[in-house]
């Protein structure tokens, strides 16, 4: 919840940094798929087994989760008031951290 305690400007900057990380990763993956032509399972598996890719994907996954927490918290702050907002944010953070853990499990299990 430390991200939520940032100032509005810091949250805005963090979201934009996360967005850039996600966009660059997606563009690189699309470029990989386009430039490599038909990608075989062996090529895809080799890419996902590389340590540099796992580290990069972990950074992107973390940026995606951080972006999701901040974006939903900001939107909920506008539309959900009182105690329900606190409950919503706790559930939101728990779900995002669960997805992060699940994603890391999938990524690093290969």
BELDA-V254394 format. One record per residue. N is the residue number from 0. PHI is phi as a letter, one per 20 degrees, with the letter a starting at -180 (* if undefined). D_CENTER is the distance of its C-alpha to the mean C-alpha in Angstrom with 2 decimals. Layout:
n = (N | N)
phi = (PHI | PHI)
d_center = (D_CENTER | D_CENTER)
This chain:
n = (0 | 1 | 2 | 3 | 4 | 5 | 6 | 7 | 8 | 9 | 10 | 11 | 12 | 13 | 14 | 15 | 16 | 17 | 18 | 19 | 20 | 21 | 22 | 23 | 24 | 25 | 26 | 27 | 28 | 29 | 30 | 31 | 32 | 33 | 34 | 35 | 36 | 37 | 38 | 39 | 40 | 41 | 42 | 43 | 44 | 45 | 46 | 47 | 48 | 49 | 50 | 51 | 52 | 53 | 54 | 55 | 56 | 57 | 58 | 59 | 60 | 61 | 62 | 63 | 64 | 65 | 66 | 67 | 68 | 69 | 70 | 71 | 72 | 73 | 74 | 75 | 76 | 77 | 78 | 79 | 80 | 81 | 82 | 83 | 84 | 85 | 86 | 87 | 88 | 89 | 90 | 91 | 92 | 93 | 94 | 95 | 96 | 97 | 98 | 99 | 100 | 101 | 102 | 103 | 104 | 105 | 106 | 107 | 108 | 109)
phi = (* | f | f | f | e | f | f | g | f | f | f | f | f | f | f | f | f | f | f | f | g | f | f | f | f | f | f | f | f | f | g | g | f | f | f | e | m | f | e | e | f | f | f | f | f | f | f | f | e | f | f | f | f | f | f | f | f | f | f | f | f | f | f | f | f | f | f | f | f | f | f | f | f | f | f | f | f | e | d | d | d | m | f | f | f | f | f | g | f | f | f | f | f | f | f | f | f | f | f | f | f | f | f | f | f | f | f | e | f | f)
d_center = (15.60 | 16.41 | 13.88 | 15.91 | 19.07 | 18.38 | 20.69 | 19.91 | 20.02 | 17.68 | 15.08 | 15.71 | 15.42 | 12.17 | 10.64 | 12.46 | 11.45 | 7.68 | 9.02 | 11.33 | 9.13 | 7.39 | 11.03 | 12.71 | 10.97 | 11.77 | 15.17 | 15.85 | 15.29 | 17.52 | 19.94 | 20.13 | 20.96 | 23.47 | 25.14 | 25.52 | 27.12 | 27.17 | 24.74 | 26.26 | 24.76 | 26.02 | 24.24 | 20.89 | 21.47 | 22.58 | 19.49 | 17.20 | 19.69 | 19.73 | 18.63 | 17.32 | 15.02 | 13.75 | 13.15 | 11.47 | 9.17 | 8.51 | 7.79 | 5.40 | 3.66 | 4.55 | 4.03 | 1.47 | 3.73 | 6.08 | 6.36 | 7.02 | 9.35 | 11.05 | 11.63 | 13.00 | 14.95 | 16.51 | 17.47 | 18.81 | 20.75 | 22.61 | 23.51 | 23.69 | 26.24 | 27.70 | 27.03 | 25.04 | 22.38 | 22.14 | 22.04 | 19.37 | 17.12 | 17.88 | 17.09 | 13.79 | 12.70 | 14.26 | 12.58 | 8.99 | 10.29 | 12.07 | 9.34 | 7.70 | 11.35 | 12.09 | 9.56 | 10.98 | 14.33 | 14.18 | 13.05 | 15.62 | 18.30 | 19.27)
